[in-house]
Amino acid sequence: MLGKADILRLTVSERIQLVQDIWDSIAEVPDSVPLTDEQKAELDRRLDAYHRDPKAGSPWSVVRERFKTRA
């Protein structure tokens, strides 16, 4: 197992890759991360809103550009 000192010796890009690899490993077993009742209700609310009006939101590419251009 890597300790904090080991991680800090990695380059920034290696640390980012490590975080991505860890996240991907978590995403492979979604049932191991339980949701609270409030989180489930929020997901249901958002899914219902999407089904009512699928065009109401913005595509990821547009949202990403909004974040990039914020001052």
mmCIF file of the N, C-alpha and C atoms, coordinates in Angstrom:
data_MODEL
# 
_entry.id   MODEL 
# 
loop_
_atom_site.group_PDB 
_atom_site.id 
_atom_site.type_symbol 
_atom_site.label_atom_id 
_atom_site.label_alt_id 
_atom_site.label_comp_id 
_atom_site.label_asym_id 
_atom_site.label_entity_id 
_atom_site.label_seq_id 
_atom_site.pdbx_PDB_ins_code 
_atom_site.Cartn_x 
_atom_site.Cartn_y 
_atom_site.Cartn_z 
_atom_site.occupancy 
_atom_site.B_iso_or_equiv 
_atom_site.pdbx_formal_charge 
_atom_site.auth_seq_id 
_atom_site.auth_comp_id 
_atom_site.auth_asym_id 
_atom_site.auth_atom_id 
_atom_site.pdbx_PDB_model_num 
ATOM 1   N N  . MET A 1 1  ? 0.841   -1.173 0.000   1.00 0.00 ? 1  MET A N  1 
ATOM 2   C CA . MET A 1 1  ? 0.000   0.000  0.000   1.00 0.00 ? 1  MET A CA 1 
ATOM 3   C C  . MET A 1 1  ? 0.889   1.240  0.000   1.00 0.00 ? 1  MET A C  1 
ATOM 4   N N  . LEU A 1 2  ? 0.453   2.240  -0.746  1.00 0.00 ? 2  LEU A N  1 
ATOM 5   C CA . LEU A 1 2  ? 1.197   3.488  -0.791  1.00 0.00 ? 2  LEU A CA 1 
ATOM 6   C C  . LEU A 1 2  ? 0.883   4.337  0.433   1.00 0.00 ? 2  LEU A C  1 
ATOM 7   N N  . GLY A 1 3  ? 1.919   4.889  1.032   1.00 0.00 ? 3  GLY A N  1 
ATOM 8   C CA . GLY A 1 3  ? 1.727   5.839  2.111   1.00 0.00 ? 3  GLY A CA 1 
ATOM 9   C C  . GLY A 1 3  ? 1.702   7.252  1.545   1.00 0.00 ? 3  GLY A C  1 
ATOM 10  N N  . LYS A 1 4  ? 1.393   8.211  2.396   1.00 0.00 ? 4  LYS A N  1 
ATOM 11  C CA . LYS A 1 4  ? 1.315   9.602  1.944   1.00 0.00 ? 4  LYS A CA 1 
ATOM 12  C C  . LYS A 1 4  ? 2.636   10.058 1.337   1.00 0.00 ? 4  LYS A C  1 
ATOM 13  N N  . ALA A 1 5  ? 3.755   9.707  1.949   1.00 0.00 ? 5  ALA A N  1 
ATOM 14  C CA . ALA A 1 5  ? 5.062   10.107 1.425   1.00 0.00 ? 5  ALA A CA 1 
ATOM 15  C C  . ALA A 1 5  ? 5.295   9.522  0.034   1.00 0.00 ? 5  ALA A C  1 
ATOM 16  N N  . ASP A 1 6  ? 4.865   8.261  -0.164  1.00 0.00 ? 6  ASP A N  1 
ATOM 17  C CA . ASP A 1 6  ? 5.005   7.629  -1.485  1.00 0.00 ? 6  ASP A CA 1 
ATOM 18  C C  . ASP A 1 6  ? 4.184   8.384  -2.527  1.00 0.00 ? 6  ASP A C  1 
ATOM 19  N N  . ILE A 1 7  ? 2.986   8.754  -2.147  1.00 0.00 ? 7  ILE A N  1 
ATOM 20  C CA . ILE A 1 7  ? 2.090   9.453  -3.067  1.00 0.00 ? 7  ILE A CA 1 
ATOM 21  C C  . ILE A 1 7  ? 2.670   10.817 -3.432  1.00 0.00 ? 7  ILE A C  1 
ATOM 22  N N  . LEU A 1 8  ? 3.216   11.520 -2.457  1.00 0.00 ? 8  LEU A N  1 
ATOM 23  C CA . LEU A 1 8  ? 3.769   12.853 -2.711  1.00 0.00 ? 8  LEU A CA 1 
ATOM 24  C C  . LEU A 1 8  ? 5.020   12.814 -3.580  1.00 0.00 ? 8  LEU A C  1 
ATOM 25  N N  . ARG A 1 9  ? 5.662   11.659 -3.684  1.00 0.00 ? 9  ARG A N  1 
ATOM 26  C CA . ARG A 1 9  ? 6.814   11.524 -4.573  1.00 0.00 ? 9  ARG A CA 1 
ATOM 27  C C  . ARG A 1 9  ? 6.394   11.359 -6.031  1.00 0.00 ? 9  ARG A C  1 
ATOM 28  N N  . LEU A 1 10 ? 5.120   11.042 -6.257  1.00 0.00 ? 10 LEU A N  1 
ATOM 29  C CA . LEU A 1 10 ? 4.620   10.916 -7.622  1.00 0.00 ? 10 LEU A CA 1 
ATOM 30  C C  . LEU A 1 10 ? 4.479   12.298 -8.244  1.00 0.00 ? 10 LEU A C  1 
ATOM 31  N N  . THR A 1 11 ? 4.557   12.343 -9.570  1.00 0.00 ? 11 THR A N  1 
ATOM 32  C CA . THR A 1 11 ? 4.302   13.605 -10.257 1.00 0.00 ? 11 THR A CA 1 
ATOM 33  C C  . THR A 1 11 ? 2.807   13.920 -10.142 1.00 0.00 ? 11 THR A C  1 
ATOM 34  N N  . VAL A 1 12 ? 2.458   15.157 -10.416 1.00 0.00 ? 12 VAL A N  1 
ATOM 35  C CA . VAL A 1 12 ? 1.048   15.540 -10.355 1.00 0.00 ? 12 VAL A CA 1 
ATOM 36  C C  . VAL A 1 12 ? 0.236   14.679 -11.326 1.00 0.00 ? 12 VAL A C  1 
ATOM 37  N N  . SER A 1 13 ? 0.738   14.480 -12.522 1.00 0.00 ? 13 SER A N  1 
ATOM 38  C CA . SER A 1 13 ? -0.027  13.670 -13.481 1.00 0.00 ? 13 SER A CA 1 
ATOM 39  C C  . SER A 1 13 ? -0.150  12.222 -13.018 1.00 0.00 ? 13 SER A C  1 
ATOM 40  N N  . GLU A 1 14 ? 0.865   11.687 -12.348 1.00 0.00 ? 14 GLU A N  1 
ATOM 41  C CA . GLU A 1 14 ? 0.763   10.332 -11.797 1.00 0.00 ? 14 GLU A CA 1 
ATOM 42  C C  . GLU A 1 14 ? -0.261  10.275 -10.663 1.00 0.00 ? 14 GLU A C  1 
ATOM 43  N N  . ARG A 1 15 ? -0.320  11.323 -9.848  1.00 0.00 ? 15 ARG A N  1 
ATOM 44  C CA . ARG A 1 15 ? -1.314  11.362 -8.768  1.00 0.00 ? 15 ARG A CA 1 
ATOM 45  C C  . ARG A 1 15 ? -2.725  11.468 -9.327  1.00 0.00 ? 15 ARG A C  1 
ATOM 46  N N  . ILE A 1 16 ? -2.889  12.268 -10.368 1.00 0.00 ? 16 ILE A N  1 
ATOM 47  C CA . ILE A 1 16 ? -4.209  12.363 -11.004 1.00 0.00 ? 16 ILE A CA 1 
ATOM 48  C C  . ILE A 1 16 ? -4.607  11.007 -11.559 1.00 0.00 ? 16 ILE A C  1 
ATOM 49  N N  . GLN A 1 17 ? -3.677  10.307 -12.199 1.00 0.00 ? 17 GLN A N  1 
ATOM 50  C CA . GLN A 1 17 ? -3.977  8.982  -12.734 1.00 0.00 ? 17 GLN A CA 1 
ATOM 51  C C  . GLN A 1 17 ? -4.338  8.019  -11.608 1.00 0.00 ? 17 GLN A C  1 
ATOM 52  N N  . LEU A 1 18 ? -3.655  8.116  -10.478 1.00 0.00 ? 18 LEU A N  1 
ATOM 53  C CA . LEU A 1 18 ? -3.956  7.268  -9.321  1.00 0.00 ? 18 LEU A CA 1 
ATOM 54  C C  . LEU A 1 18 ? -5.376  7.518  -8.836  1.00 0.00 ? 18 LEU A C  1 
ATOM 55  N N  . VAL A 1 19 ? -5.758  8.775  -8.739  1.00 0.00 ? 19 VAL A N  1 
ATOM 56  C CA . VAL A 1 19 ? -7.123  9.115  -8.305  1.00 0.00 ? 19 VAL A CA 1 
ATOM 57  C C  . VAL A 1 19 ? -8.134  8.566  -9.302  1.00 0.00 ? 19 VAL A C  1 
ATOM 58  N N  . GLN A 1 20 ? -7.858  8.713  -10.593 1.00 0.00 ? 20 GLN A N  1 
ATOM 59  C CA . GLN A 1 20 ? -8.773  8.175  -11.611 1.00 0.00 ? 20 GLN A CA 1 
ATOM 60  C C  . GLN A 1 20 ? -8.896  6.664  -11.489 1.00 0.00 ? 20 GLN A C  1 
ATOM 61  N N  . ASP A 1 21 ? -7.773  6.001  -11.279 1.00 0.00 ? 21 ASP A N  1 
ATOM 62  C CA . ASP A 1 21 ? -7.801  4.539  -11.130 1.00 0.00 ? 21 ASP A CA 1 
ATOM 63  C C  . ASP A 1 21 ? -8.595  4.126  -9.892  1.00 0.00 ? 21 ASP A C  1 
ATOM 64  N N  . ILE A 1 22 ? -8.422  4.852  -8.805  1.00 0.00 ? 22 ILE A N  1 
ATOM 65  C CA . ILE A 1 22 ? -9.179  4.547  -7.583  1.00 0.00 ? 22 ILE A CA 1 
ATOM 66  C C  . ILE A 1 22 ? -10.665 4.762  -7.828  1.00 0.00 ? 22 ILE A C  1 
ATOM 67  N N  . TRP A 1 23 ? -11.018 5.897  -8.450  1.00 0.00 ? 23 TRP A N  1 
ATOM 68  C CA . TRP A 1 23 ? -12.431 6.185  -8.730  1.00 0.00 ? 23 TRP A CA 1 
ATOM 69  C C  . TRP A 1 23 ? -13.029 5.101  -9.627  1.00 0.00 ? 23 TRP A C  1 
ATOM 70  N N  . ASP A 1 24 ? -12.300 4.706  -10.666 1.00 0.00 ? 24 ASP A N  1 
ATOM 71  C CA . ASP A 1 24 ? -12.796 3.660  -11.568 1.00 0.00 ? 24 ASP A CA 1 
ATOM 72  C C  . ASP A 1 24 ? -13.022 2.351  -10.816 1.00 0.00 ? 24 ASP A C  1 
ATOM 73  N N  . SER A 1 25 ? -12.144 2.032  -9.870  1.00 0.00 ? 25 SER A N  1 
ATOM 74  C CA . SER A 1 25 ? -12.302 0.787  -9.113  1.00 0.00 ? 25 SER A CA 1 
ATOM 75  C C  . SER A 1 25 ? -13.544 0.845  -8.216  1.00 0.00 ? 25 SER A C  1 
ATOM 76  N N  . ILE A 1 26 ? -13.871 2.024  -7.720  1.00 0.00 ? 26 ILE A N  1 
ATOM 77  C CA . ILE A 1 26 ? -15.079 2.196  -6.904  1.00 0.00 ? 26 ILE A CA 1 
ATOM 78  C C  . ILE A 1 26 ? -16.314 2.092  -7.790  1.00 0.00 ? 26 ILE A C  1 
ATOM 79  N N  . ALA A 1 27 ? -16.252 2.705  -8.958  1.00 0.00 ? 27 ALA A N  1 
ATOM 80  C CA . ALA A 1 27 ? -17.396 2.706  -9.881  1.00 0.00 ? 27 ALA A CA 1 
ATOM 81  C C  . ALA A 1 27 ? -17.729 1.301  -10.382 1.00 0.00 ? 27 ALA A C  1 
ATOM 82  N N  . GLU A 1 28 ? -16.759 0.405  -10.363 1.00 0.00 ? 28 GLU A N  1 
ATOM 83  C CA . GLU A 1 28 ? -17.000 -0.973 -10.806 1.00 0.00 ? 28 GLU A CA 1 
ATOM 84  C C  . GLU A 1 28 ? -17.900 -1.748 -9.846  1.00 0.00 ? 28 GLU A C  1 
ATOM 85  N N  . VAL A 1 29 ? -18.024 -1.285 -8.619  1.00 0.00 ? 29 VAL A N  1 
ATOM 86  C CA . VAL A 1 29 ? -18.851 -1.963 -7.617  1.00 0.00 ? 29 VAL A CA 1 
ATOM 87  C C  . VAL A 1 29 ? -19.784 -0.945 -6.957  1.00 0.00 ? 29 VAL A C  1 
ATOM 88  N N  . PRO A 1 30 ? -20.735 -0.390 -7.722  1.00 0.00 ? 30 PRO A N  1 
ATOM 89  C CA . PRO A 1 30 ? -21.580 0.686  -7.187  1.00 0.00 ? 30 PRO A CA 1 
ATOM 90  C C  . PRO A 1 30 ? -22.404 0.291  -5.972  1.00 0.00 ? 30 PRO A C  1 
ATOM 91  N N  . ASP A 1 31 ? -22.732 -0.973 -5.835  1.00 0.00 ? 31 ASP A N  1 
ATOM 92  C CA . ASP A 1 31 ? -23.523 -1.409 -4.682  1.00 0.00 ? 31 ASP A CA 1 
ATOM 93  C C  . ASP A 1 31 ? -22.751 -1.324 -3.372  1.00 0.00 ? 31 ASP A C  1 
ATOM 94  N N  . SER A 1 32 ? -21.436 -1.158 -3.453  1.00 0.00 ? 32 SER A N  1 
ATOM 95  C CA . SER A 1 32 ? -20.642 -1.075 -2.231  1.00 0.00 ? 32 SER A CA 1 
ATOM 96  C C  . SER A 1 32 ? -20.649 0.334  -1.636  1.00 0.00 ? 32 SER A C  1 
ATOM 97  N N  . VAL A 1 33 ? -21.258 1.279  -2.353  1.00 0.00 ? 33 VAL A N  1 
ATOM 98  C CA . VAL A 1 33 ? -21.375 2.650  -1.857  1.00 0.00 ? 33 VAL A CA 1 
ATOM 99  C C  . VAL A 1 33 ? -22.863 2.937  -1.664  1.00 0.00 ? 33 VAL A C  1 
ATOM 100 N N  . PRO A 1 34 ? -23.374 2.688  -0.463  1.00 0.00 ? 34 PRO A N  1 
ATOM 101 C CA . PRO A 1 34 ? -24.808 2.855  -0.236  1.00 0.00 ? 34 PRO A CA 1 
ATOM 102 C C  . PRO A 1 34 ? -25.225 4.330  -0.287  1.00 0.00 ? 34 PRO A C  1 
ATOM 103 N N  . LEU A 1 35 ? -26.437 4.557  -0.779  1.00 0.00 ? 35 LEU A N  1 
ATOM 104 C CA . LEU A 1 35 ? -27.002 5.901  -0.817  1.00 0.00 ? 35 LEU A CA 1 
ATOM 105 C C  . LEU A 1 35 ? -27.925 6.106  0.374   1.00 0.00 ? 35 LEU A C  1 
ATOM 106 N N  . THR A 1 36 ? -27.969 7.324  0.855   1.00 0.00 ? 36 THR A N  1 
ATOM 107 C CA . THR A 1 36 ? -28.926 7.648  1.909   1.00 0.00 ? 36 THR A CA 1 
ATOM 108 C C  . THR A 1 36 ? -30.311 7.776  1.273   1.00 0.00 ? 36 THR A C  1 
ATOM 109 N N  . ASP A 1 37 ? -31.334 7.779  2.094   1.00 0.00 ? 37 ASP A N  1 
ATOM 110 C CA . ASP A 1 37 ? -32.693 7.976  1.579   1.00 0.00 ? 37 ASP A CA 1 
ATOM 111 C C  . ASP A 1 37 ? -32.816 9.324  0.885   1.00 0.00 ? 37 ASP A C  1 
ATOM 112 N N  . GLU A 1 38 ? -32.142 10.343 1.427   1.00 0.00 ? 38 GLU A N  1 
ATOM 113 C CA . GLU A 1 38 ? -32.188 11.669 0.824   1.00 0.00 ? 38 GLU A CA 1 
ATOM 114 C C  . GLU A 1 38 ? -31.532 11.672 -0.556  1.00 0.00 ? 38 GLU A C  1 
ATOM 115 N N  . GLN A 1 39 ? -30.423 10.964 -0.702  1.00 0.00 ? 39 GLN A N  1 
ATOM 116 C CA . GLN A 1 39 ? -29.755 10.884 -1.997  1.00 0.00 ? 39 GLN A CA 1 
ATOM 117 C C  . GLN A 1 39 ? -30.624 10.147 -3.016  1.00 0.00 ? 39 GLN A C  1 
ATOM 118 N N  . LYS A 1 40 ? -31.247 9.064  -2.572  1.00 0.00 ? 40 LYS A N  1 
ATOM 119 C CA . LYS A 1 40 ? -32.144 8.322  -3.470  1.00 0.00 ? 40 LYS A CA 1 
ATOM 120 C C  . LYS A 1 40 ? -33.306 9.202  -3.918  1.00 0.00 ? 40 LYS A C  1 
ATOM 121 N N  . ALA A 1 41 ? -33.880 9.962  -2.984  1.00 0.00 ? 41 ALA A N  1 
ATOM 122 C CA . ALA A 1 41 ? -35.004 10.844 -3.315  1.00 0.00 ? 41 ALA A CA 1 
ATOM 123 C C  . ALA A 1 41 ? -34.568 11.917 -4.309  1.00 0.00 ? 41 ALA A C  1 
ATOM 124 N N  . GLU A 1 42 ? -33.376 12.465 -4.135  1.00 0.00 ? 42 GLU A N  1 
ATOM 125 C CA . GLU A 1 42 ? -32.874 13.482 -5.056  1.00 0.00 ? 42 GLU A CA 1 
ATOM 126 C C  . GLU A 1 42 ? -32.642 12.895 -6.443  1.00 0.00 ? 42 GLU A C  1 
ATOM 127 N N  . LEU A 1 43 ? -32.080 11.715 -6.507  1.00 0.00 ? 43 LEU A N  1 
ATOM 128 C CA . LEU A 1 43 ? -31.883 11.064 -7.808  1.00 0.00 ? 43 LEU A CA 1 
ATOM 129 C C  . LEU A 1 43 ? -33.221 10.803 -8.493  1.00 0.00 ? 43 LEU A C  1 
ATOM 130 N N  . ASP A 1 44 ? -34.205 10.342 -7.725  1.00 0.00 ? 44 ASP A N  1 
ATOM 131 C CA . ASP A 1 44 ? -35.544 10.115 -8.285  1.00 0.00 ? 44 ASP A CA 1 
ATOM 132 C C  . ASP A 1 44 ? -36.145 11.417 -8.795  1.00 0.00 ? 44 ASP A C  1 
ATOM 133 N N  . ARG A 1 45 ? -35.968 12.509 -8.024  1.00 0.00 ? 45 ARG A N  1 
ATOM 134 C CA . ARG A 1 45 ? -36.495 13.808 -8.427  1.00 0.00 ? 45 ARG A CA 1 
ATOM 135 C C  . ARG A 1 45 ? -35.864 14.262 -9.744  1.00 0.00 ? 45 ARG A C  1 
ATOM 136 N N  . ARG A 1 46 ? -34.551 14.107 -9.858  1.00 0.00 ? 46 ARG A N  1 
ATOM 137 C CA . ARG A 1 46 ? -33.856 14.525 -11.081 1.00 0.00 ? 46 ARG A CA 1 
ATOM 138 C C  . ARG A 1 46 ? -34.249 13.666 -12.274 1.00 0.00 ? 46 ARG A C  1 
ATOM 139 N N  . LEU A 1 47 ? -34.405 12.371 -12.050 1.00 0.00 ? 47 LEU A N  1 
ATOM 140 C CA . LEU A 1 47 ? -34.815 11.490 -13.138 1.00 0.00 ? 47 LEU A CA 1 
ATOM 141 C C  . LEU A 1 47 ? -36.226 11.827 -13.605 1.00 0.00 ? 47 LEU A C  1 
ATOM 142 N N  . ASP A 1 48 ? -37.124 12.094 -12.669 1.00 0.00 ? 48 ASP A N  1 
ATOM 143 C CA . ASP A 1 48 ? -38.487 12.507 -13.024 1.00 0.00 ? 48 ASP A CA 1 
ATOM 144 C C  . ASP A 1 48 ? -38.472 13.801 -13.832 1.00 0.00 ? 48 ASP A C  1 
ATOM 145 N N  . ALA A 1 49 ? -37.658 14.766 -13.412 1.00 0.00 ? 49 ALA A N  1 
ATOM 146 C CA . ALA A 1 49 ? -37.560 16.041 -14.128 1.00 0.00 ? 49 ALA A CA 1 
ATOM 147 C C  . ALA A 1 49 ? -37.036 15.814 -15.543 1.00 0.00 ? 49 ALA A C  1 
ATOM 148 N N  . TYR A 1 50 ? -36.070 14.931 -15.681 1.00 0.00 ? 50 TYR A N  1 
ATOM 149 C CA . TYR A 1 50 ? -35.540 14.622 -17.005 1.00 0.00 ? 50 TYR A CA 1 
ATOM 150 C C  . TYR A 1 50 ? -36.620 13.998 -17.891 1.00 0.00 ? 50 TYR A C  1 
ATOM 151 N N  . HIS A 1 51 ? -37.374 13.068 -17.338 1.00 0.00 ? 51 HIS A N  1 
ATOM 152 C CA . HIS A 1 51 ? -38.430 12.408 -18.119 1.00 0.00 ? 51 HIS A CA 1 
ATOM 153 C C  . HIS A 1 51 ? -39.524 13.393 -18.534 1.00 0.00 ? 51 HIS A C  1 
ATOM 154 N N  . ARG A 1 52 ? -39.797 14.381 -17.685 1.00 0.00 ? 52 ARG A N  1 
ATOM 155 C CA . ARG A 1 52 ? -40.802 15.393 -18.026 1.00 0.00 ? 52 ARG A CA 1 
ATOM 156 C C  . ARG A 1 52 ? -40.330 16.293 -19.166 1.00 0.00 ? 52 ARG A C  1 
ATOM 157 N N  . ASP A 1 53 ? -39.028 16.632 -19.179 1.00 0.00 ? 53 ASP A N  1 
ATOM 158 C CA . ASP A 1 53 ? -38.506 17.547 -20.199 1.00 0.00 ? 53 ASP A CA 1 
ATOM 159 C C  . ASP A 1 53 ? -37.029 17.256 -20.452 1.00 0.00 ? 53 ASP A C  1 
ATOM 160 N N  . PRO A 1 54 ? -36.744 16.268 -21.304 1.00 0.00 ? 54 PRO A N  1 
ATOM 161 C CA . PRO A 1 54 ? -35.347 15.867 -21.546 1.00 0.00 ? 54 PRO A CA 1 
ATOM 162 C C  . PRO A 1 54 ? -34.463 16.980 -22.118 1.00 0.00 ? 54 PRO A C  1 
ATOM 163 N N  . LYS A 1 55 ? -35.053 17.980 -22.731 1.00 0.00 ? 55 LYS A N  1 
ATOM 164 C CA . LYS A 1 55 ? -34.254 19.048 -23.341 1.00 0.00 ? 55 LYS A CA 1 
ATOM 165 C C  . LYS A 1 55 ? -34.006 20.221 -22.389 1.00 0.00 ? 55 LYS A C  1 
ATOM 166 N N  . ALA A 1 56 ? -34.487 20.134 -21.164 1.00 0.00 ? 56 ALA A N  1 
ATOM 167 C CA . ALA A 1 56 ? -34.366 21.249 -20.222 1.00 0.00 ? 56 ALA A CA 1 
ATOM 168 C C  . ALA A 1 56 ? -32.924 21.479 -19.769 1.00 0.00 ? 56 ALA A C  1 
ATOM 169 N N  . GLY A 1 57 ? -32.138 20.460 -19.723 1.00 0.00 ? 57 GLY A N  1 
ATOM 170 C CA . GLY A 1 57 ? -30.765 20.594 -19.239 1.00 0.00 ? 57 GLY A CA 1 
ATOM 171 C C  . GLY A 1 57 ? -29.814 21.033 -20.325 1.00 0.00 ? 57 GLY A C  1 
ATOM 172 N N  . SER A 1 58 ? -28.537 21.078 -19.966 1.00 0.00 ? 58 SER A N  1 
ATOM 173 C CA . SER A 1 58 ? -27.486 21.442 -20.911 1.00 0.00 ? 58 SER A CA 1 
ATOM 174 C C  . SER A 1 58 ? -26.558 20.258 -21.109 1.00 0.00 ? 58 SER A C  1 
ATOM 175 N N  . PRO A 1 59 ? -26.055 20.089 -22.328 1.00 0.00 ? 59 PRO A N  1 
ATOM 176 C CA . PRO A 1 59 ? -25.082 19.010 -22.554 1.00 0.00 ? 59 PRO A CA 1 
ATOM 177 C C  . PRO A 1 59 ? -23.780 19.281 -21.787 1.00 0.00 ? 59 PRO A C  1 
ATOM 178 N N  . TRP A 1 60 ? -23.071 18.219 -21.470 1.00 0.00 ? 60 TRP A N  1 
ATOM 179 C CA . TRP A 1 60 ? -21.835 18.329 -20.698 1.00 0.00 ? 60 TRP A CA 1 
ATOM 180 C C  . TRP A 1 60 ? -20.859 19.293 -21.361 1.00 0.00 ? 60 TRP A C  1 
ATOM 181 N N  . SER A 1 61 ? -20.742 19.274 -22.672 1.00 0.00 ? 61 SER A N  1 
ATOM 182 C CA . SER A 1 61 ? -19.785 20.151 -23.346 1.00 0.00 ? 61 SER A CA 1 
ATOM 183 C C  . SER A 1 61 ? -20.089 21.624 -23.049 1.00 0.00 ? 61 SER A C  1 
ATOM 184 N N  . VAL A 1 62 ? -21.357 21.991 -22.982 1.00 0.00 ? 62 VAL A N  1 
ATOM 185 C CA . VAL A 1 62 ? -21.753 23.370 -22.693 1.00 0.00 ? 62 VAL A CA 1 
ATOM 186 C C  . VAL A 1 62 ? -21.462 23.708 -21.229 1.00 0.00 ? 62 VAL A C  1 
ATOM 187 N N  . VAL A 1 63 ? -21.798 22.812 -20.329 1.00 0.00 ? 63 VAL A N  1 
ATOM 188 C CA . VAL A 1 63 ? -21.549 23.035 -18.901 1.00 0.00 ? 63 VAL A CA 1 
ATOM 189 C C  . VAL A 1 63 ? -20.051 23.183 -18.648 1.00 0.00 ? 63 VAL A C  1 
ATOM 190 N N  . ARG A 1 64 ? -19.259 22.319 -19.262 1.00 0.00 ? 64 ARG A N  1 
ATOM 191 C CA . ARG A 1 64 ? -17.809 22.363 -19.093 1.00 0.00 ? 64 ARG A CA 1 
ATOM 192 C C  . ARG A 1 64 ? -17.252 23.713 -19.543 1.00 0.00 ? 64 ARG A C  1 
ATOM 193 N N  . GLU A 1 65 ? -17.728 24.215 -20.669 1.00 0.00 ? 65 GLU A N  1 
ATOM 194 C CA . GLU A 1 65 ? -17.266 25.521 -21.160 1.00 0.00 ? 65 GLU A CA 1 
ATOM 195 C C  . GLU A 1 65 ? -17.659 26.636 -20.206 1.00 0.00 ? 65 GLU A C  1 
ATOM 196 N N  . ARG A 1 66 ? -18.846 26.551 -19.615 1.00 0.00 ? 66 ARG A N  1 
ATOM 197 C CA . ARG A 1 66 ? -19.262 27.563 -18.629 1.00 0.00 ? 66 ARG A CA 1 
ATOM 198 C C  . ARG A 1 66 ? -18.266 27.626 -17.471 1.00 0.00 ? 66 ARG A C  1 
ATOM 199 N N  . PHE A 1 67 ? -17.848 26.450 -16.990 1.00 0.00 ? 67 PHE A N  1 
ATOM 200 C CA . PHE A 1 67 ? -16.885 26.412 -15.886 1.00 0.00 ? 67 PHE A CA 1 
ATOM 201 C C  . PHE A 1 67 ? -15.546 26.965 -16.307 1.00 0.00 ? 67 PHE A C  1 
ATOM 202 N N  . LYS A 1 68 ? -15.125 26.641 -17.506 1.00 0.00 ? 68 LYS A N  1 
ATOM 203 C CA . LYS A 1 68 ? -13.824 27.099 -17.986 1.00 0.00 ? 68 LYS A CA 1 
ATOM 204 C C  . LYS A 1 68 ? -13.775 28.616 -18.140 1.00 0.00 ? 68 LYS A C  1 
ATOM 205 N N  . THR A 1 69 ? -14.891 29.231 -18.470 1.00 0.00 ? 69 THR A N  1 
ATOM 206 C CA . THR A 1 69 ? -14.889 30.668 -18.743 1.00 0.00 ? 69 THR A CA 1 
ATOM 207 C C  . THR A 1 69 ? -15.254 31.510 -17.530 1.00 0.00 ? 69 THR A C  1 
ATOM 208 N N  . ARG A 1 70 ? -15.525 30.881 -16.400 1.00 0.00 ? 70 ARG A N  1 
ATOM 209 C CA . ARG A 1 70 ? -15.840 31.658 -15.191 1.00 0.00 ? 70 ARG A CA 1 
ATOM 210 C C  . ARG A 1 70 ? -14.611 32.429 -14.725 1.00 0.00 ? 70 ARG A C  1 
ATOM 211 N N  . ALA A 1 71 ? -14.845 33.610 -14.270 1.00 0.00 ? 71 ALA A N  1 
ATOM 212 C CA . ALA A 1 71 ? -13.720 34.451 -13.793 1.00 0.00 ? 71 ALA A CA 1 
ATOM 213 C C  . ALA A 1 71 ? -13.487 34.269 -12.318 1.00 0.00 ? 71 ALA A C  1 
# 
